[in-house]
Amino acid sequence: MIPIHVRCAALLAWSSSSCCSRDARSLAGFNTTGLRNTGAGWVGLTPSIAVQDILRFINLQSAVIHAIDPLAIVTIGSWSEMSQTDQFGYFNYYKDECLQAAGGQVYGVLNLNQYHAYAVPSYSSTSPFNHSASDYRMPNPIVVGEFSQDEGAGWTSPQQYTYVHRHGYAGAWGWQANGSGVGADNMTTLMSGMSSIGREHMMHTRPPLKPFSLN
């Protein structure tokens, strides 16, 4: 697995431009105005990065990875589920057609979707910790790619890992082992969560992969 780990929606600039797509809903693919007041752009980077540039970067990087290894599993972490699903009134900016429209590379798409989930100060109503993976109706398996007991609204690490496991997610990556910074757990805390799942529950089948063929 090759996690291209960037908090993309934390950096984006507001834009009302559109992308071309087979899917009529994706005509809004470069329009980020729907993310206003959601927490997107929280880094406050000046100048901000346009979403089409973020998607182009992901598309080109993923295309190179898949050209070298068509079975490589590529994912990208978004700051929230709000920018990576078409459910709950949101829009999935990372769908295949938007990535392809931004960078022009057919194979520059994702194999796993990845949501970050922090309680600031509580989990959102659409957070992975309030839903099963199936509720997002994504074509790929979903990993909860960042979360912590430190910023978990009172949830312990064992409770977090157990919830993710029981609700159909493909994996969980707690943040971030050395315990430094806000919202970060140390390895002792993360191990308490991972070990709580139990060895018998670690036996998972490999997530289904997109059938890439470069011939």
Secondary structure, DSSP 8 states (H G I E B T S, - for coil): -EEE---GGGTEE--------SSGGGGGTT--GGGTTTTTTTT--SS-EEHHHHHHHHHHHHHHHHHH-TT--EEEEESSGGGS-SSTT---TTSHHHHHHHH--TT---SEEEEE---SSS--TTSGGGS-GGGG--SS-EEEEE--STTSTT--HHHHHHHHHHTT-SEE--SEEB--STT-EEHHHHHHHHHHH-GGGG-------------
